[in-house]
Amino acid sequence: MLDEPIERLSQFTEFVEALPKEFILSRGQEKNTNCYLVPLGWIITKEEIFERINSIFLNEFKVNCHNYVKQPIDIRDDYEWMVYAQHYGIPTKLLDFTHSHVVSLMFAVENSFHENEECDAEVWFLNPLELNYKFASRSDIINISNGERINLDNFDRIAFKARKLNERINAQNGLFVYFQDNCQPLSDLKDENIIRRLVIKGECKKIYCPLFILWE
């Protein structure tokens, strides 16, 4: 991991180009002491009641899904329900990553013009094959859209992909990491074969914002 925050867009490009090709996923976010690489549900509920509270959130989403889901009868299981709920801000057991490192960078710096916004940002890069090998003895990414029957609760953490259930999910071009209630945050892993981090200096984040214009 690079300890010193970067200041220029060229440094981001150099870092990405030097990554091993297996680091196909990334996630961008603000950097602060209360933000770890864990699902939103864990942060809100604390880990001791993570499982029960997330079930409540998910069940409530199912009841009110007609506001968001065109064909709820097509959703196969709770994992697909979580994928849907995740993209509407509902706390779940999922942490989402994207295949696009540019999209991750955009998420990391999106609040750059807020008043007094000077905290650093960070982009985390993930090797999902190595993650699954470590925690599930699998050398592939689980694909729950191909009919494979698998219980993700058998693993502490596991990267999986699901059907692109709507345009919003499809646009993010992402995968998910499924978490158990007592497992370690990804950000605490000390294994550079699995996870790497790049920090963007807070006062320099505005120079990255032209990316938003190019994206739109």
Stockholm file with secondary structure:
# STOCKHOLM 1.0

chainA/1-216         MLDEPIERLSQFTEFVEALPKEFILSRGQEKNTNCYLVPLGWIITKEEIFERINSIFLNEFKVNCHNYVKQPIDIRDDYEWMVYAQHYGIPTKLLDFTHSHVVSLMFAVENSFHENEECDAEVWFLNPLELNYKFASRSDIINISNGERINLDNFDRIAFKARKLNERINAQNGLFVYFQDNCQPLSDLKDENIIRRLVIKGECKKIYCPLFILWE
#=GR chainA/1-216 SS CCCSCBCSHHHHHHHHHHSCTTCCEEEEEECCTTCCSSCHHHHHHCGGGHHHHHHHHHHHHHHTGGGTCSCGGGCCSHHHHHHHHHTTTCCCSEEEEESCHHHHHHHHHTTTTSTTCCCCEEEEEECHHHHHHHHHSCSSCEETTTTCCCCGGGSSEEEEECCCCSHHHHHHTEEEEEECTTCCCGGGCCCTTTEEEEEECGGGGGGGTHHHHHHC
#=GC SS_cons         CCCSCBCSHHHHHHHHHHSCTTCCEEEEEECCTTCCSSCHHHHHHCGGGHHHHHHHHHHHHHHTGGGTCSCGGGCCSHHHHHHHHHTTTCCCSEEEEESCHHHHHHHHHTTTTSTTCCCCEEEEEECHHHHHHHHHSCSSCEETTTTCCCCGGGSSEEEEECCCCSHHHHHHTEEEEEECTTCCCGGGCCCTTTEEEEEECGGGGGGGTHHHHHHC
//
